[in-house]
Structures are given as C-alpha cells and as structure tokens.
C-alpha cells in the first residue's frame, strides 16, 4: 500500500514538473492574429519604440532584466546622496499599461535563435516575427580584469547605491582608524574617465566636501579629502566643444578637484592605482567611468558585430546586417556613415530618435511600404559640474555658467518619465539649493568590497 502511495506521489510530482516547464517555454503569451514584435531592453530606445507603437496592428512583447526604466543621466546624484533611486526609475508596466496587445516579461535573454526566429531567456522561449535589440551598453574595462575586479562601476541603480554606501562607509571608517596612511586612502577618491559621468560625479563629490561632509564629520579633517579625475586624452569632455572642455576644467579646479590629463590608468589592486607614468594614487575608492561597450546577446553572426566595442552593425533603417526581420537601436547599434564613422554617440538622444523612427518603419513594413532612412538630429549636449556651474553645446550656441545650469536642469527634469518623478526631483533640487544639503546620504545596504584572493605555492 505504501509503495502504491509513493508511486502516485512520484507521478504527480512529475506531471507538475512537466506542466511547469511547458508554461515557462511559452512565457504565457497568447498568439495574436497580428505579427509579434519582441523588444529586448527597456531603456531609452526600447521605451521610445514601444510607446509609439501604441494600438497599432502588432503585438508588442518587451523583455528586460528589470521591471523599471532607469534614467541614467542622474545616477551620479543617487551615488552622492542627492536623489533616492526611486525618483529616477519608473515601472515599465506603468509606462505602457494602456496599450492594447502589449506584454512585459521580467526576463534575462540568454540567446537568439535566428534560424527559428526564437528568443531564449531564463524564463523560457518565445517566437517572434520581428525582433528589436535595444539592450543598451555596459561598462567597458578594455580587458583589464584587475580593474574590473577592484573598481566601482556606475551603469545601474544598484551600482550607484553601492558607490553611495562605500563613500559613506569610508568616512565612518576614517573616523575610527589611527593609521594616517589608511585614513588618507579612505578619503582619497579616484575617478577614471573625464567624460560627462566622471565630470559630474567629480563635481558632486567636491560639493559634498565643501558643504556637507564638514557638518557630518566635525571631528574629521575633511580638508584632506582628495578628488582626482584622470583622463587619458588631452582634455576632459572630449565629445563636446573645446569651450565646454576648458570651462568644465576651470569649474572643477575651482571646486578643488585635481584634473590629470594625458594619464592612463594601468592597474588597481584595491589600494594603489598605477598609471603609465610615475604617478600613483593610494585610494580605497576608484570609480571607472572611462568607457562603455554594447551589451550583446548571443546568437548573431560575427559579420553583424563590431568586435572592439561589441556593437551591432545596422543599415540606415536600423536593420541588422545580414537579417531582414531583426533590428537594433540605441547604444547597441552601430550605424556607420560619413558624419558618424564610429556610429552615433552612445547617448539618450540618438537612442530615443532611433526608437521613434523605427516605430514608423515597422508600421510601414506592415503596410507594405518602403522604410525611411534614419537621420540623426543633433540637439546638443551638456554637462553639469555643480551648483550654478554647467556647460551647454547647442548646434548654434555654446555657453556656460548659471544660465547653462538652469538649461541643464530644465532639460533633465523634462526628460524624466512620470509626473511624480518630475515633482520629486524638482523639490529635491530646490531643497538642496536652498539648504545646500543632500539628505539621501544613507547607508541602506552596506557594501563590502571583494578582497583579492591570494594563493600560496602549496595551495596551487
């Protein structure tokens, strides 16, 4: 009798197991009478595409590892306690909840089966008629595994929170140590990369040093805190005009930031930063902002890829080279032209414009009409260095200072998704400006740096 009961239990468990796998394989998305478009990535490009396909004769399925859209240009403010992470993130389902025949799945896409028109993710498989890759970019350490292991990156909200925790933990530890060299290391910050992210983060740290940390740590000589910005080229903000680069450097130096140009970082063991010169830095915190590369998904042919930066080759319609029904937009796409021999810049504006243009071309494909080529409209670029300090490059105007700072704030505030996020960020900025404060300097989840593992000859 007991054997019979055990047999029935085993059969029942097996049946449930088979049913579960079958459900996962189809992602529980019903087949529509309309063609199915699968978008991988809910960043600027993916969201722009999905929003413009509202109520069209097409089924849209959006896959992303996170259930929120992240406004990356303001992540440095999360890292320095100026904003809470939920003020720059917005639920993807809420962005697109009023759309007909739209599905979102929280999924990590592992591979694309281009022969069978199928996406393979950690939650199952899904057939597609059209596929759009909008996976964005990730930090590029240029093959330096030591830097990747020991440096802090800032491409995601969790990484920004890690930096915030580490900064504050370092000052807590600096209060406790009697070792002068260790205290110096804990209060010495090195930022590798003089692009917009590095410049804005350096300016935010300098403002913390000037107005916030002395009040939080009156029994610590915060004047000994150092902020080093290292740039391998001959000027910071090298994607902007020379006027913007010069003014940004002037602003940073006035704030007390040490700007090192024509210096390339070669290694970091968790304590000492080495460079291609005799210059070294003793630092417990190194943030890598020196470059990005495409976040590729396996499955495309080698002929479709730009190996050095892991981007995908596309034609003027954002169609992946070698495929008729696969497209790529945003940071992951490399559209080579005379004006852009390296592809469009990996920024929000090209991504949003490509997403909007591709939505029109998808509709044109469904209507059996020829697609229109993509033309990038450069609306300018900008960066903020701190309170009343910013640089702006517009197509016909270049300016800096207080007015540029207000323009920067207006553009970023307007670009946020959701009225609540706009209101929360605006109120935070007003409060921070009046009180010269950053109240989000909280260690919500302590961050522990990974220790380098060493082996003796006997263990090897």
N, C-alpha and C positions, 0 to 999 in steps of 0.2 A: 504493500500500500504506500509506504514511504517512497519507494522507488518511482511509483507512478506519479506521486505528487511532485517529486523533484523533476521528472521528465516534463510535466506540464509547465512548471515554472521556467525551465530552460527554454522550452518552445515559445512561451510568452515573451520572455526577455529578448529572444532572437527576433521575433516578429516586430517588437517595438523598435529594436535597433535598425532593422531594415527599413521600417517606415520613416524613422528619423533621418537616415541617410538620403532617402528619396526626396524628403521635403527639403533638405538642405540643397540638394542638387538643382532644384528648380527655383530656389530663393523665394518660393511662394508668390511669384508674379504671374498673373494670368496672361495668356496670349491675347493680344488685341487684334482687331481687324486692320489696324493701322501698322505701318512699319515701326520697328523698335529701334530707338536711338539710345545707346548706352554712353554715358559720360563718366569718365573716371577722374575724379577730383572736384572738390567744391571750393576752389579758390576763386580769384577774381575772374579768370577766364571761364571756368565751368559755370559759375553762378550767372554771369552775363549771358551765356548761351542759353541756359535753361529758362531764365526769366523771359527772354524774347520769344521762346517757343511756346508761350502760353496759349492754350486752347487751339493749337494747330492740329492738323490731321496726322499726328505722330505720337507714339507712346515714348515717353522720356523716362529713363531709369538713371539715377545719379548714384554713384558709388563713391564713398570716401571713408578713410580710416577714422575720421572724427565726425561727430554729428553737428558741428558748428563751422561757420565761416570765420576765419581769423583775419583781422585787419592788421597785416604785418607791419605797415609803416609806423605804428605806435607801440610796438612791442618793447622798444627800448624804455618807454615810460613805465611799463609794467616791471621791467627789470630794475628800475631805480626808484620804485615806490610811488610814482606819480599817478598811476591808474591801477585799478583792480582788473584782473584778466577778463571778467565778465562784461566789462564796459567796451572791450574791443572784439568780442566774439558774439556771434548771432546764430541761433539754431537754423540749420539748413532747412529743416521741415517747415519752419515758420515762414521762411523766405518764399517757399514755393507751395504752400499748403492749399492755395485756392486754384491750383492748376488742375485741369482735367487730365486723366490718364497719366498721372505723374507718380513715380515711385522713388523712394530713397531707401538705400540699404547701407547699414554700417558694415563696411567690408574692407579688407586688405587684399587688393588684387595681386595675385602672385604671377600670373602668366596670361598671355593672349594666344589663343589657338586660331591663327589667321586662316588656316585651311578649312576649318569647320565653323568659322565665324562665331567663336565662343570665348567668353571671358571666364577665367578660372580664378576664384577667390577663396579665402579661408572659410567662407560660409557656403560655398557651393559653386555651381557653374551656371552661366546664363548665355543664351543665344542672342545675337544682335544682327540687325540689318545694316545699321550704321554705328560706327564706334568713334568716339572723340576722346583723345588723350589730353587731359588738362591737369596733369599730375604735378605741375609746378617744378620747384627746384629744391635742392638741399645744400648743405654746407660742403664746400669743396676744399679738402685739405691737401690736394695735389699729391696724393700718395704718401704723405708724411704720417706714418702710423703713430709715432710718438706724439706729435701734435694733436692728432685725432683722439688719442687716449687721454691726454692730460689737459687739453684746452676746453674752455666752455664755448658752446655754440649758441646761437640765438636765432633759430629759424622757426621755432614753435612756441606756443604759450607755456607748456611745461618747462622748456629750456629757459625761458625768461624768468619763470618763478624760481628755477634753480639758481640763476645768477643773483636774483634778489636775496634769496636766503643766504647764499655764500658771502655776498658783500656784508650783510649784517652780522653773520656768524664770525667773519674775520675780525670785525671791530669788537665783538664780545670777547673773542679770544685774545685780542691785543690788550684788552684791559687786564687780563689775568696773567700774562706772561711777564717774566722779569728778564727774559732774553732780548736784548736790544735788537739783535740781528733778526730774530723771529718776528718781533713787533714791526720792524721795518718791512719785512716780507709780506706780512698780513695787511699792511697799509699801502702797499705799492701795487698799482693796477696797470696792466699792460694790455692794450687793445691793438690787435694786429689787423691792419687794413684801414686805409684812410678814405673809404667810400662814405656814402650818406649814413649808413648804420654806425660805423666807427666814429664818425664825427659827431653825430647826435648823441651817442652814448657817452663820449668823452665830455661833451658839454654838460650833460645831465649830471655826471659824476662830479664835475667841477662845481656845479651849483650846490650839490649836496655838501661838498667840502666847505663851501663858503658860508652857507646859511643854515644848514640843518644839523650836520654831524657835531659841530661845536656845542650845540644846545643839548643834544642827546648824550654826548660823552664829554662832559665838562672836565672830568678827571683824566682825559687823554689828550695829548698834544696832537690835535688833528692837523695842525700846520705841517706836520711831517708826512702827511698823506701825499703820495705822488700819483699822477695820471700820465701815462706815456702812450702816445699814439704813434704807431710805427707804420710807415708807408714805404713800399718797395720802389715806387716811382719818384719822380722829381716834384710832384705836387699832390696834395690831397684833393678829393672831389674831382678826379681827373676826367670824369664823364661830363662835367659841367664846364662852363667858361673859365678862362684864366682869371677873370674878375672875381667870380664866385670863389675860386680856389684861394686867391690871395686874401679876400675879405674873411673867409672862414678861418684861415690860419691866423689872421690877426685877432679875431674874436677869441679863438681858443687860447692863444698865448696870453691875452689879457685876463682870461679866466684862470690862468695858472697851469695849463696843460703843456707838457713837453712834446713837441711835434718833431719826430725823427723821420727825415726823408732820405730816399736812396739807401734804405737799410732793409735787408731781407732777413726774416727770422728763419733759422735753420733747425732749431730744436728747442724742446722744453721738457725737462724731466720731472716736472711737478714743483720745482723750486727755482731753477736757473734757466733763464731764456738766453739762448745763444743766437748770434747773428753771423752774417757773412763778413763782419768786421771784428775788431777787438771789443766792441760794445756788448755788454751783457747786462741782464736785469735780474735781480733777486725778487721774485714775486710769487705769492700764493694764489694769485688770480690772473689768469690770462684768458681774454675773450677773443675768439677768432672770428673776424668779420672780413677776411681777406678775399673771399670769392665764393661763388656758388656754381653748381652744376645741375643738369637736369635730373629729375627723379624718374629714372627709366623703369619701364615694366618689361619683363622678359617676353620674347616671342616675335619681335620684329626682326627682319633680316638685317645683316650687317651693312648692306648697301643703303639702308634707310637712316643710319646713325652717324652723328658727328662724334667720333670717339673721344676727342680731347676734352670735351665739355659735356658729354652724354646728352646731347640734344638730338632731336629727330628732324631729318630733312623733310621740308614740305615745299610744295609749289606755291604759286601766287594765290591759290584758293585754300590754302592750309591743308591740302590733301597730302598725306604721307607718301613719299616717293616709293613707287612700286605697288601701291594699293589704291583701289578705286573707292572703297567704302570705309576707309579709315582716315581720320583727320587728327591733327594735333594743333593746339592753340596755347598761347601763353608762354611761360618761361621754357617749357619743354620743346617748343617749336623753333626751328632754325630756318627762316625764310631768307635765303641769300639773294641779294640784289646789289646793284651798283651803289645805291645810297647806304646799304647795310651789308657790307661784305662779310661780317661776322654774325649776321642775323640781327633781329631787332633787340633792343636792350631788354634785359630781364627785369622789367618793372611792371607796375599795375596798369598803366595806360595802354601799352601795346596789348596786354592780355585782355582787357575789357573790350578794346576795339575789335580784336580778332574774334572774341566770343560773339559780339553783336553782329559782325559781318557774316560769320559762319551760319548763324541762325537764318539769315536771309538766304544764304546759298543752299541750306538744307531744304528750305521751302521751295526754292527754285528747282532743285533736283526732283522733289516730289511732283512738281507741276510740269516736269519735262522741259524746263527752260535752262539755258546756259548759265553757269555761275559767273559772278563778277569777281575780278581780282581784288585782293586786299590792298588798300593804300593807307599807310600809317600817317596820321595827322599828329605831329609833334606839338603838344600843348605846353611844353616847357617842363622844367624840373626845378626842384627846390630842396633845401635842407635847412633845418634849424640848429643853432648852436647853443641856444639858451634864451634866457629872459631878454626880450627886446632885440634879439640877435638872430638873423636868418639871412639866407641868400636865395634869390629867385632868378632863374633864367627863363624868360619868355621868348617866343620867336623874334620879337622886335624890341624887347626891353630887357635890361639887366639891372637889378637894383638889390640893395642890401640894407640891413638895419631894422628899425622899428616897423616901418611900413611892410617890409618883406616878411617880418614875423607875423603880422596880422593877416597877411595874404596866406601864409603857410597854415595858420590856424583855421582860417575860413575854409580853405580847400580840403583839409583833412577832416574837419568837422562835417562838411557837406558830403564827403565820400563815405562816411560811416553808414552802415545799414541799420535801420531801425530808429524810430524817434526817441525811444528810451535811451539808447546808447548815445545819441547825439546830445540829449539833455544831460545825461550823467557826466559825459566828458566835458561839456561846456561848463557845468557847475564846478567840476573839479579844477578846471583851468582857472576859473575866476577866483576860487578859494585859494588855490596855490599862489596866484599872482598877488592877491591882497595880503595873505599871511606869510608868503614866502615859505611854504611848508609842503610836505609830501606825506600825507597821513597813511598811505598804504605800505609803509616800511615795516612789514610784518613777516615774521618767520613762521608761516603757517605749517610748512612741512620742512623740517631741517634737511639740508643737503650734505651728504657725505661724499667727499672726493674719493675716487678709486685710487687705492695705493698701488704703486708699481710693484709687481711681483718679481722677486729675485730668487734665483736658484743657485745652490752650491754645486760644485762639480760632482759630488756624490749623488745628489738628487737627480741630476741629468743622466 
